[in-house]
Amino acid sequence: MKNCPFCQNQNIRKYGVRNNIQRYKCNVCNKTFISKKKLDPIKIWSEEKKIIIFNLLPAMESEVY
Ligand SMILES: [Zn+2]
């Protein structure tokens, strides 16, 4: 279980991903910090691909018609 590096509290939540690194936010002191463990690159890739496809679909449809 992860703790906040500032106040050692375990009351933390995920706060997005940047450069394949999971960010967390402490609910007690409201500071953000990163996990030292890198996420699975394949999982990141598939999630980004999903977002890209999702974002491109409306534009592609409007070009076709
Ligand atoms: Zn904290």
N, CA, C, O and the ligand as a Tripos MOL2 file, in Angstrom:
@<TRIPOS>MOLECULE
protein
  261   259    66     0     0
PROTEIN
NO_CHARGES

@<TRIPOS>ATOM
      1 N           0.8460   -1.2050    0.0000 N.3       1 MET1
      2 CA          0.0000    0.0000    0.0000 C.3       1 MET1
      3 C           0.8750    1.2460    0.0000 C.2       1 MET1
      4 O           1.8530    1.3290    0.7420 O.2       1 MET1
      5 N           0.5150    2.2100   -0.8360 N.am      2 LYS2
      6 CA          1.3150    3.4350   -0.9260 C.3       2 LYS2
      7 C           0.9110    4.4380    0.1480 C.2       2 LYS2
      8 O          -0.2350    4.4820    0.5950 O.2       2 LYS2
      9 N           1.8850    5.2350    0.5410 N.am      3 ASN3
     10 CA          1.6260    6.3320    1.4740 C.3       3 ASN3
     11 C           1.9890    7.6400    0.8010 C.2       3 ASN3
     12 O           2.7650    7.6710   -0.1550 O.2       3 ASN3
     13 N           1.4290    8.7000    1.3020 N.am      4 CYS4
     14 CA          1.8560   10.0350    0.8850 C.3       4 CYS4
     15 C           3.2740   10.2630    1.4080 C.2       4 CYS4
     16 O           3.5390   10.0480    2.5910 O.2       4 CYS4
     17 N           4.1960   10.7020    0.5270 N.am      5 PRO5
     18 CA          5.5770   10.9190    0.9730 C.3       5 PRO5
     19 C           5.7070   12.1500    1.8760 C.2       5 PRO5
     20 O           6.7330   12.3360    2.5290 O.2       5 PRO5
     21 N           4.6830   12.9760    1.9100 N.am      6 PHE6
     22 CA          4.7640   14.2110    2.7020 C.3       6 PHE6
     23 C           4.2320   13.9890    4.1180 C.2       6 PHE6
     24 O           4.8670   14.3800    5.0980 O.2       6 PHE6
     25 N           3.0510   13.3520    4.2170 N.am      7 CYS7
     26 CA          2.4470   13.1850    5.5380 C.3       7 CYS7
     27 C           2.2590   11.7110    5.8940 C.2       7 CYS7
     28 O           1.7230   11.3930    6.9560 O.2       7 CYS7
     29 N           2.6980   10.8110    5.0100 N.am      8 GLN8
     30 CA          2.6480    9.3680    5.2650 C.3       8 GLN8
     31 C           1.2210    8.8200    5.3640 C.2       8 GLN8
     32 O           1.0150    7.6850    5.7920 O.2       8 GLN8
     33 N           0.2560    9.6200    4.9710 N.am      9 ASN9
     34 CA         -1.1180    9.1470    5.0330 C.3       9 ASN9
     35 C          -1.4010    8.2000    3.8680 C.2       9 ASN9
     36 O          -0.8320    8.3460    2.7860 O.2       9 ASN9
     37 N          -2.2780    7.2370    4.0960 N.am     10 GLN10
     38 CA         -2.6460    6.3180    3.0100 C.3      10 GLN10
     39 C          -3.9070    6.7780    2.2860 C.2      10 GLN10
     40 O          -4.4050    6.0790    1.4040 O.2      10 GLN10
     41 N          -4.4100    7.9090    2.6400 N.am     11 ASN11
     42 CA         -5.6210    8.4440    2.0270 C.3      11 ASN11
     43 C          -5.2640    9.1840    0.7400 C.2      11 ASN11
     44 O          -5.3350   10.4110    0.6720 O.2      11 ASN11
     45 N          -4.8720    8.4030   -0.2920 N.am     12 ILE12
     46 CA         -4.4420    8.9890   -1.5520 C.3      12 ILE12
     47 C          -5.3230    8.4670   -2.6710 C.2      12 ILE12
     48 O          -5.9760    7.4310   -2.5450 O.2      12 ILE12
     49 N          -5.3260    9.2150   -3.7790 N.am     13 ARG13
     50 CA         -6.0740    8.7400   -4.9380 C.3      13 ARG13
     51 C          -5.2820    9.0170   -6.2010 C.2      13 ARG13
     52 O          -4.3820    9.8560   -6.2200 O.2      13 ARG13
     53 N          -5.6350    8.2920   -7.2610 N.am     14 LYS14
     54 CA         -4.9410    8.4600   -8.5320 C.3      14 LYS14
     55 C          -5.2630    9.8250   -9.1120 C.2      14 LYS14
     56 O          -6.3800   10.3240   -8.9720 O.2      14 LYS14
     57 N          -4.2580   10.4340   -9.7780 N.am     15 TYR15
     58 CA         -4.3980   11.8040  -10.2380 C.3      15 TYR15
     59 C          -3.8680   11.9260  -11.6660 C.2      15 TYR15
     60 O          -3.2030   12.9040  -12.0080 O.2      15 TYR15
     61 N          -4.1650   10.9360  -12.4860 N.am     16 GLY16
     62 CA         -3.7670   10.9940  -13.8860 C.3      16 GLY16
     63 C          -2.3940   10.3890  -14.1310 C.2      16 GLY16
     64 O          -1.6790   10.0230  -13.1980 O.2      16 GLY16
     65 N          -2.0420   10.2930  -15.4190 N.am     17 VAL17
     66 CA         -0.7730    9.6800  -15.8120 C.3      17 VAL17
     67 C          -0.0230   10.6520  -16.6930 C.2      17 VAL17
     68 O          -0.6050   11.2270  -17.6130 O.2      17 VAL17
     69 N           1.2600   10.8470  -16.4290 N.am     18 ARG18
     70 CA          2.0920   11.7040  -17.2780 C.3      18 ARG18
     71 C           3.4160   10.9990  -17.5320 C.2      18 ARG18
     72 O           4.0620   10.5270  -16.5960 O.2      18 ARG18
     73 N           3.8240   10.9260  -18.8030 N.am     19 ASN19
     74 CA          5.0630   10.2360  -19.2050 C.3      19 ASN19
     75 C           5.1080    8.8120  -18.6700 C.2      19 ASN19
     76 O           6.1420    8.3470  -18.1880 O.2      19 ASN19
     77 N           3.9910    8.1370  -18.7610 N.am     20 ASN20
     78 CA          3.8680    6.7500  -18.3210 C.3      20 ASN20
     79 C           4.0420    6.5870  -16.8150 C.2      20 ASN20
     80 O           4.2380    5.4710  -16.3340 O.2      20 ASN20
     81 N           3.9740    7.6640  -16.0820 N.am     21 ILE21
     82 CA          4.1310    7.5680  -14.6360 C.3      21 ILE21
     83 C           2.8130    7.9550  -13.9750 C.2      21 ILE21
     84 O           2.2420    9.0130  -14.2390 O.2      21 ILE21
     85 N           2.3580    7.0680  -13.1170 N.am     22 GLN22
     86 CA          1.1100    7.3320  -12.4140 C.3      22 GLN22
     87 C           1.3060    8.4260  -11.3780 C.2      22 GLN22
     88 O           2.2240    8.3580  -10.5600 O.2      22 GLN22
     89 N           0.4510    9.4240  -11.4120 N.am     23 ARG23
     90 CA          0.4820   10.4780  -10.3980 C.3      23 ARG23
     91 C          -0.5760   10.1900   -9.3520 C.2      23 ARG23
     92 O          -1.6300    9.6330   -9.6560 O.2      23 ARG23
     93 N          -0.2890   10.5730   -8.1250 N.am     24 TYR24
     94 CA         -1.2480   10.4170   -7.0380 C.3      24 TYR24
     95 C          -1.4320   11.7530   -6.3490 C.2      24 TYR24
     96 O          -0.5650   12.6260   -6.3990 O.2      24 TYR24
     97 N          -2.5750   11.8920   -5.7080 N.am     25 LYS25
     98 CA         -2.8160   13.0940   -4.9170 C.3      25 LYS25
     99 C          -3.2310   12.6690   -3.5210 C.2      25 LYS25
    100 O          -4.0540   11.7700   -3.3440 O.2      25 LYS25
    101 N          -2.6510   13.3280   -2.5420 N.am     26 CYS26
    102 CA         -2.9780   13.0400   -1.1570 C.3      26 CYS26
    103 C          -4.2450   13.7980   -0.7910 C.2      26 CYS26
    104 O          -4.3560   14.9950   -1.0580 O.2      26 CYS26
    105 N          -5.1950   13.1060   -0.1840 N.am     27 ASN27
    106 CA         -6.4410   13.7520    0.2060 C.3      27 ASN27
    107 C          -6.3010   14.5390    1.4980 C.2      27 ASN27
    108 O          -7.1970   15.3020    1.8600 O.2      27 ASN27
    109 N          -5.2040   14.3650    2.1850 N.am     28 VAL28
    110 CA         -5.0270   15.0220    3.4750 C.3      28 VAL28
    111 C          -4.2840   16.3410    3.3000 C.2      28 VAL28
    112 O          -4.7620   17.3790    3.7580 O.2      28 VAL28
    113 N          -3.1080   16.3210    2.6380 N.am     29 CYS29
    114 CA         -2.3260   17.5560    2.4820 C.3      29 CYS29
    115 C          -2.4540   18.1240    1.0670 C.2      29 CYS29
    116 O          -1.8710   19.1660    0.7660 O.2      29 CYS29
    117 N          -3.2280   17.4350    0.1770 N.am     30 ASN30
    118 CA         -3.4970   17.9320   -1.1830 C.3      30 ASN30
    119 C          -2.2510   18.0930   -2.0380 C.2      30 ASN30
    120 O          -2.2720   18.8350   -3.0200 O.2      30 ASN30
    121 N          -1.1610   17.4080   -1.6810 N.am     31 LYS31
    122 CA          0.0260   17.4470   -2.5250 C.3      31 LYS31
    123 C          -0.0400   16.2860   -3.5220 C.2      31 LYS31
    124 O          -0.5980   15.2260   -3.2400 O.2      31 LYS31
    125 N           0.5560   16.5280   -4.7060 N.am     32 THR32
    126 CA          0.6140   15.4720   -5.7060 C.3      32 THR32
    127 C           2.0200   14.9020   -5.7370 C.2      32 THR32
    128 O           2.9980   15.5980   -5.4630 O.2      32 THR32
    129 N           2.1030   13.6270   -6.0760 N.am     33 PHE33
    130 CA          3.3970   12.9760   -6.1620 C.3      33 PHE33
    131 C           3.2680   11.8350   -7.1480 C.2      33 PHE33
    132 O           2.1600   11.4650   -7.5390 O.2      33 PHE33
    133 N           4.4060   11.2720   -7.5520 N.am     34 ILE34
    134 CA          4.3870   10.2130   -8.5610 C.3      34 ILE34
    135 C           4.8200    8.9040   -7.9500 C.2      34 ILE34
    136 O           5.5730    8.8540   -6.9770 O.2      34 ILE34
    137 N           4.3220    7.8530   -8.5500 N.am     35 SER35
    138 CA          4.7610    6.5230   -8.1670 C.3      35 SER35
    139 C           6.1060    6.2530   -8.8140 C.2      35 SER35
    140 O           6.3130    6.6020   -9.9770 O.2      35 SER35
    141 N           7.0200    5.6420   -8.0860 N.am     36 LYS36
    142 CA          8.3270    5.3240   -8.6680 C.3      36 LYS36
    143 C           8.2230    4.1800   -9.6610 C.2      36 LYS36
    144 O           9.0650    4.0270  -10.5450 O.2      36 LYS36
    145 N           7.1700    3.3750   -9.5010 N.am     37 LYS37
    146 CA          7.0060    2.2350  -10.3800 C.3      37 LYS37
    147 C           6.3600    2.6850  -11.6820 C.2      37 LYS37
    148 O           5.3020    3.3150  -11.6700 O.2      37 LYS37
    149 N           7.0000    2.3590  -12.8150 N.am     38 LYS38
    150 CA          6.4220    2.7040  -14.1130 C.3      38 LYS38
    151 C           5.2960    1.7520  -14.4370 C.2      38 LYS38
    152 O           5.3180    0.5820  -14.0530 O.2      38 LYS38
    153 N           4.3070    2.2680  -15.1500 N.am     39 LEU39
    154 CA          3.1820    1.4440  -15.5450 C.3      39 LEU39
    155 C           3.5680    0.5730  -16.7330 C.2      39 LEU39
    156 O           4.5660    0.8100  -17.4140 O.2      39 LEU39
    157 N           2.7510   -0.4310  -16.9540 N.am     40 ASP40
    158 CA          2.9670   -1.3410  -18.0710 C.3      40 ASP40
    159 C           2.8330   -0.5700  -19.3840 C.2      40 ASP40
    160 O           1.7580   -0.0390  -19.6650 O.2      40 ASP40
    161 N           3.9060   -0.4900  -20.2070 N.am     41 PRO41
    162 CA          3.8510    0.3130  -21.4440 C.3      41 PRO41
    163 C           2.7760   -0.1680  -22.4000 C.2      41 PRO41
    164 O           2.1550    0.6420  -23.0880 O.2      41 PRO41
    165 N           2.5460   -1.4620  -22.4550 N.am     42 ILE42
    166 CA          1.5320   -1.9910  -23.3790 C.3      42 ILE42
    167 C           0.1510   -1.5080  -22.9550 C.2      42 ILE42
    168 O          -0.6790   -1.1590  -23.7950 O.2      42 ILE42
    169 N          -0.0820   -1.4910  -21.6790 N.am     43 LYS43
    170 CA         -1.3700   -1.0230  -21.1880 C.3      43 LYS43
    171 C          -1.5550    0.4660  -21.5020 C.2      43 LYS43
    172 O          -2.6290    0.8920  -21.9270 O.2      43 LYS43
    173 N          -0.4950    1.2480  -21.2850 N.am     44 ILE44
    174 CA         -0.5400    2.6760  -21.6020 C.3      44 ILE44
    175 C          -0.8080    2.8690  -23.0840 C.2      44 ILE44
    176 O          -1.6500    3.6790  -23.4710 O.2      44 ILE44
    177 N          -0.0900    2.1230  -23.9080 N.am     45 TRP45
    178 CA         -0.2300    2.2620  -25.3500 C.3      45 TRP45
    179 C          -1.6560    1.9700  -25.7830 C.2      45 TRP45
    180 O          -2.2420    2.7240  -26.5590 O.2      45 TRP45
    181 N          -2.2160    0.8710  -25.2810 N.am     46 SER46
    182 CA         -3.5620    0.5130  -25.7030 C.3      46 SER46
    183 C          -4.5680    1.5430  -25.2250 C.2      46 SER46
    184 O          -5.5480    1.8200  -25.9170 O.2      46 SER46
    185 N          -4.3390    2.1150  -24.0490 N.am     47 GLU47
    186 CA         -5.2650    3.1310  -23.5650 C.3      47 GLU47
    187 C          -5.1570    4.4030  -24.3960 C.2      47 GLU47
    188 O          -6.1700    5.0330  -24.7010 O.2      47 GLU47
    189 N          -3.9250    4.7890  -24.7670 N.am     48 GLU48
    190 CA         -3.7480    5.9850  -25.5890 C.3      48 GLU48
    191 C          -4.3350    5.7660  -26.9710 C.2      48 GLU48
    192 O          -4.9450    6.6690  -27.5430 O.2      48 GLU48
    193 N          -4.1510    4.5640  -27.5080 N.am     49 LYS49
    194 CA         -4.6790    4.2660  -28.8320 C.3      49 LYS49
    195 C          -6.1960    4.3660  -28.8220 C.2      49 LYS49
    196 O          -6.8030    4.8900  -29.7560 O.2      49 LYS49
    197 N          -6.7960    3.8620  -27.7600 N.am     50 LYS50
    198 CA         -8.2440    3.9420  -27.6340 C.3      50 LYS50
    199 C          -8.6970    5.4000  -27.6690 C.2      50 LYS50
    200 O          -9.6770    5.7420  -28.3320 O.2      50 LYS50
    201 N          -7.9640    6.2560  -26.9420 N.am     51 ILE51
    202 CA         -8.3300    7.6730  -26.8840 C.3      51 ILE51
    203 C          -8.1620    8.3060  -28.2530 C.2      51 ILE51
    204 O          -9.0130    9.0830  -28.6870 O.2      51 ILE51
    205 N          -7.0510    7.9730  -28.9500 N.am     52 ILE52
    206 CA         -6.7970    8.5510  -30.2660 C.3      52 ILE52
    207 C          -7.9030    8.1360  -31.2350 C.2      52 ILE52
    208 O          -8.4310    8.9700  -31.9710 O.2      52 ILE52
    209 N          -8.2510    6.8630  -31.2350 N.am     53 ILE53
    210 CA         -9.2990    6.3860  -32.1370 C.3      53 ILE53
    211 C         -10.6160    7.0880  -31.8210 C.2      53 ILE53
    212 O         -11.3560    7.5050  -32.7120 O.2      53 ILE53
    213 N         -10.8780    7.2010  -30.5370 N.am     54 PHE54
    214 CA        -12.1200    7.8420  -30.1150 C.3      54 PHE54
    215 C         -12.1690    9.2840  -30.5900 C.2      54 PHE54
    216 O         -13.2150    9.7690  -31.0220 O.2      54 PHE54
    217 N         -11.0160    9.9790  -30.5060 N.am     55 ASN55
    218 CA        -10.9790   11.3830  -30.8870 C.3      55 ASN55
    219 C         -11.0110   11.5620  -32.4100 C.2      55 ASN55
    220 O         -11.5250   12.5670  -32.9010 O.2      55 ASN55
    221 N         -10.4710   10.6020  -33.1540 N.am     56 LEU56
    222 CA        -10.3830   10.7400  -34.6050 C.3      56 LEU56
    223 C         -11.6890   10.3640  -35.2980 C.2      56 LEU56
    224 O         -11.9750   10.8610  -36.3880 O.2      56 LEU56
    225 N         -12.4730    9.5040  -34.6860 N.am     57 LEU57
    226 CA        -13.6520    8.9680  -35.3630 C.3      57 LEU57
    227 C         -14.5870   10.0550  -35.9050 C.2      57 LEU57
    228 O         -14.9520    9.9940  -37.0790 O.2      57 LEU57
    229 N         -14.9800   11.0210  -35.1220 N.am     58 PRO58
    230 CA        -15.9240   12.0310  -35.6530 C.3      58 PRO58
    231 C         -15.3270   12.7930  -36.8300 C.2      58 PRO58
    232 O         -16.0380   13.0840  -37.7920 O.2      58 PRO58
    233 N         -14.0230   13.1280  -36.7780 N.am     59 ALA59
    234 CA        -13.3870   13.8730  -37.8510 C.3      59 ALA59
    235 C         -13.3380   13.0200  -39.1120 C.2      59 ALA59
    236 O         -13.5900   13.5280  -40.2050 O.2      59 ALA59
    237 N         -13.0200   11.7420  -38.9830 N.am     60 MET60
    238 CA        -12.9510   10.8730  -40.1480 C.3      60 MET60
    239 C         -14.3210   10.7400  -40.8010 C.2      60 MET60
    240 O         -14.4390   10.7510  -42.0270 O.2      60 MET60
    241 N         -15.3410   10.6150  -39.9820 N.am     61 GLU61
    242 CA        -16.6890   10.4740  -40.5430 C.3      61 GLU61
    243 C         -17.0960   11.7240  -41.3190 C.2      61 GLU61
    244 O         -17.7190   11.6340  -42.3770 O.2      61 GLU61
    245 N         -16.7410   12.8750  -40.7890 N.am     62 SER62
    246 CA        -17.1450   14.1040  -41.4670 C.3      62 SER62
    247 C         -16.3730   14.2960  -42.7610 C.2      62 SER62
    248 O         -16.8550   14.9630  -43.6760 O.2      62 SER62
    249 N         -15.1550   13.7070  -42.8510 N.am     63 GLU63
    250 CA        -14.4020   13.8340  -44.0970 C.3      63 GLU63
    251 C         -14.9770   12.9200  -45.1740 C.2      63 GLU63
    252 O         -14.9940   13.2730  -46.3530 O.2      63 GLU63
    253 N         -15.4470   11.7440  -44.7620 N.am     64 VAL64
    254 CA        -15.9680   10.7850  -45.7130 C.3      64 VAL64
    255 C         -17.2700   11.2970  -46.3260 C.2      64 VAL64
    256 O         -17.4870   11.1880  -47.5330 O.2      64 VAL64
    257 N         -18.1100   11.8430  -45.4970 N.am     65 TYR65
    258 CA        -19.4080   12.3050  -46.0170 C.3      65 TYR65
    259 C         -19.3640   13.7850  -46.3560 C.2      65 TYR65
    260 O         -20.3640   14.3450  -46.8050 O.2      65 TYR65
    261 ZN         -0.1610   13.9460    2.3850 Zn       66 ZN66
@<TRIPOS>BOND
     1     1     2 1
     2     2     3 1
     3     3     4 2
     4     3     5 am
     5     5     6 1
     6     6     7 1
     7     7     8 2
     8     7     9 am
     9     9    10 1
    10    10    11 1
    11    11    12 2
    12    11    13 am
    13    13    14 1
    14    14    15 1
    15    15    16 2
    16    15    17 am
    17    17    18 1
    18    18    19 1
    19    19    20 2
    20    19    21 am
    21    21    22 1
    22    22    23 1
    23    23    24 2
    24    23    25 am
    25    25    26 1
    26    26    27 1
    27    27    28 2
    28    27    29 am
    29    29    30 1
    30    30    31 1
    31    31    32 2
    32    31    33 am
    33    33    34 1
    34    34    35 1
    35    35    36 2
    36    35    37 am
    37    37    38 1
    38    38    39 1
    39    39    40 2
    40    39    41 am
    41    41    42 1
    42    42    43 1
    43    43    44 2
    44    43    45 am
    45    45    46 1
    46    46    47 1
    47    47    48 2
    48    47    49 am
    49    49    50 1
    50    50    51 1
    51    51    52 2
    52    51    53 am
    53    53    54 1
    54    54    55 1
    55    55    56 2
    56    55    57 am
    57    57    58 1
    58    58    59 1
    59    59    60 2
    60    59    61 am
    61    61    62 1
    62    62    63 1
    63    63    64 2
    64    63    65 am
    65    65    66 1
    66    66    67 1
    67    67    68 2
    68    67    69 am
    69    69    70 1
    70    70    71 1
    71    71    72 2
    72    71    73 am
    73    73    74 1
    74    74    75 1
    75    75    76 2
    76    75    77 am
    77    77    78 1
    78    78    79 1
    79    79    80 2
    80    79    81 am
    81    81    82 1
    82    82    83 1
    83    83    84 2
    84    83    85 am
    85    85    86 1
    86    86    87 1
    87    87    88 2
    88    87    89 am
    89    89    90 1
    90    90    91 1
    91    91    92 2
    92    91    93 am
    93    93    94 1
    94    94    95 1
    95    95    96 2
    96    95    97 am
    97    97    98 1
    98    98    99 1
    99    99   100 2
   100    99   101 am
   101   101   102 1
   102   102   103 1
   103   103   104 2
   104   103   105 am
   105   105   106 1
   106   106   107 1
   107   107   108 2
   108   107   109 am
   109   109   110 1
   110   110   111 1
   111   111   112 2
   112   111   113 am
   113   113   114 1
   114   114   115 1
   115   115   116 2
   116   115   117 am
   117   117   118 1
   118   118   119 1
   119   119   120 2
   120   119   121 am
   121   121   122 1
   122   122   123 1
   123   123   124 2
   124   123   125 am
   125   125   126 1
   126   126   127 1
   127   127   128 2
   128   127   129 am
   129   129   130 1
   130   130   131 1
   131   131   132 2
   132   131   133 am
   133   133   134 1
   134   134   135 1
   135   135   136 2
   136   135   137 am
   137   137   138 1
   138   138   139 1
   139   139   140 2
   140   139   141 am
   141   141   142 1
   142   142   143 1
   143   143   144 2
   144   143   145 am
   145   145   146 1
   146   146   147 1
   147   147   148 2
   148   147   149 am
   149   149   150 1
   150   150   151 1
   151   151   152 2
   152   151   153 am
   153   153   154 1
   154   154   155 1
   155   155   156 2
   156   155   157 am
   157   157   158 1
   158   158   159 1
   159   159   160 2
   160   159   161 am
   161   161   162 1
   162   162   163 1
   163   163   164 2
   164   163   165 am
   165   165   166 1
   166   166   167 1
   167   167   168 2
   168   167   169 am
   169   169   170 1
   170   170   171 1
   171   171   172 2
   172   171   173 am
   173   173   174 1
   174   174   175 1
   175   175   176 2
   176   175   177 am
   177   177   178 1
   178   178   179 1
   179   179   180 2
   180   179   181 am
   181   181   182 1
   182   182   183 1
   183   183   184 2
   184   183   185 am
   185   185   186 1
   186   186   187 1
   187   187   188 2
   188   187   189 am
   189   189   190 1
   190   190   191 1
   191   191   192 2
   192   191   193 am
   193   193   194 1
   194   194   195 1
   195   195   196 2
   196   195   197 am
   197   197   198 1
   198   198   199 1
   199   199   200 2
   200   199   201 am
   201   201   202 1
   202   202   203 1
   203   203   204 2
   204   203   205 am
   205   205   206 1
   206   206   207 1
   207   207   208 2
   208   207   209 am
   209   209   210 1
   210   210   211 1
   211   211   212 2
   212   211   213 am
   213   213   214 1
   214   214   215 1
   215   215   216 2
   216   215   217 am
   217   217   218 1
   218   218   219 1
   219   219   220 2
   220   219   221 am
   221   221   222 1
   222   222   223 1
   223   223   224 2
   224   223   225 am
   225   225   226 1
   226   226   227 1
   227   227   228 2
   228   227   229 am
   229   229   230 1
   230   230   231 1
   231   231   232 2
   232   231   233 am
   233   233   234 1
   234   234   235 1
   235   235   236 2
   236   235   237 am
   237   237   238 1
   238   238   239 1
   239   239   240 2
   240   239   241 am
   241   241   242 1
   242   242   243 1
   243   243   244 2
   244   243   245 am
   245   245   246 1
   246   246   247 1
   247   247   248 2
   248   247   249 am
   249   249   250 1
   250   250   251 1
   251   251   252 2
   252   251   253 am
   253   253   254 1
   254   254   255 1
   255   255   256 2
   256   255   257 am
   257   257   258 1
   258   258   259 1
   259   259   260 2
@<TRIPOS>SUBSTRUCTURE
     1 MET1         2 RESIDUE 1 A MET
     2 LYS2         6 RESIDUE 1 A LYS
     3 ASN3        10 RESIDUE 1 A ASN
     4 CYS4        14 RESIDUE 1 A CYS
     5 PRO5        18 RESIDUE 1 A PRO
     6 PHE6        22 RESIDUE 1 A PHE
     7 CYS7        26 RESIDUE 1 A CYS
     8 GLN8        30 RESIDUE 1 A GLN
     9 ASN9        34 RESIDUE 1 A ASN
    10 GLN10       38 RESIDUE 1 A GLN
    11 ASN11       42 RESIDUE 1 A ASN
    12 ILE12       46 RESIDUE 1 A ILE
    13 ARG13       50 RESIDUE 1 A ARG
    14 LYS14       54 RESIDUE 1 A LYS
    15 TYR15       58 RESIDUE 1 A TYR
    16 GLY16       62 RESIDUE 1 A GLY
    17 VAL17       66 RESIDUE 1 A VAL
    18 ARG18       70 RESIDUE 1 A ARG
    19 ASN19       74 RESIDUE 1 A ASN
    20 ASN20       78 RESIDUE 1 A ASN
    21 ILE21       82 RESIDUE 1 A ILE
    22 GLN22       86 RESIDUE 1 A GLN
    23 ARG23       90 RESIDUE 1 A ARG
    24 TYR24       94 RESIDUE 1 A TYR
    25 LYS25       98 RESIDUE 1 A LYS
    26 CYS26      102 RESIDUE 1 A CYS
    27 ASN27      106 RESIDUE 1 A ASN
    28 VAL28      110 RESIDUE 1 A VAL
    29 CYS29      114 RESIDUE 1 A CYS
    30 ASN30      118 RESIDUE 1 A ASN
    31 LYS31      122 RESIDUE 1 A LYS
    32 THR32      126 RESIDUE 1 A THR
    33 PHE33      130 RESIDUE 1 A PHE
    34 ILE34      134 RESIDUE 1 A ILE
    35 SER35      138 RESIDUE 1 A SER
    36 LYS36      142 RESIDUE 1 A LYS
    37 LYS37      146 RESIDUE 1 A LYS
    38 LYS38      150 RESIDUE 1 A LYS
    39 LEU39      154 RESIDUE 1 A LEU
    40 ASP40      158 RESIDUE 1 A ASP
    41 PRO41      162 RESIDUE 1 A PRO
    42 ILE42      166 RESIDUE 1 A ILE
    43 LYS43      170 RESIDUE 1 A LYS
    44 ILE44      174 RESIDUE 1 A ILE
    45 TRP45      178 RESIDUE 1 A TRP
    46 SER46      182 RESIDUE 1 A SER
    47 GLU47      186 RESIDUE 1 A GLU
    48 GLU48      190 RESIDUE 1 A GLU
    49 LYS49      194 RESIDUE 1 A LYS
    50 LYS50      198 RESIDUE 1 A LYS
    51 ILE51      202 RESIDUE 1 A ILE
    52 ILE52      206 RESIDUE 1 A ILE
    53 ILE53      210 RESIDUE 1 A ILE
    54 PHE54      214 RESIDUE 1 A PHE
    55 ASN55      218 RESIDUE 1 A ASN
    56 LEU56      222 RESIDUE 1 A LEU
    57 LEU57      226 RESIDUE 1 A LEU
    58 PRO58      230 RESIDUE 1 A PRO
    59 ALA59      234 RESIDUE 1 A ALA
    60 MET60      238 RESIDUE 1 A MET
    61 GLU61      242 RESIDUE 1 A GLU
    62 SER62      246 RESIDUE 1 A SER
    63 GLU63      250 RESIDUE 1 A GLU
    64 VAL64      254 RESIDUE 1 A VAL
    65 TYR65      258 RESIDUE 1 A TYR
    66 ZN66       261 GROUP 0 **** ****
